[in-house]
Amino acid sequence: MKCPKDGFDLASSTYHGVQIETCPRCGGMWLDAGELEAVAHEDRPSIFSRVVSDALTSLRNTVKPKK
């Protein structure tokens, strides 16, 4: 699978039963449908915090304020 942001191959890993794809170039983290909910409902605040933080960082980097 390719990174939607930069086209590099994603590295797949499993974290407590949830498969997560990460991009070694941009550091993006990609989850399939339902995986974010699976992580959010578990007692794993560190991975959930990272997912949310990465998503917000990505949005901040792509959305440019109007002048």
Buried (B, 14 or more C-beta within 10 A) or exposed (E): EEBEBEEEEBEEEEEEEBEBBBBEEBEBBBBEEEBBEBBEEBEBEEBBEBBEEBBEEBEEEEEEEEE
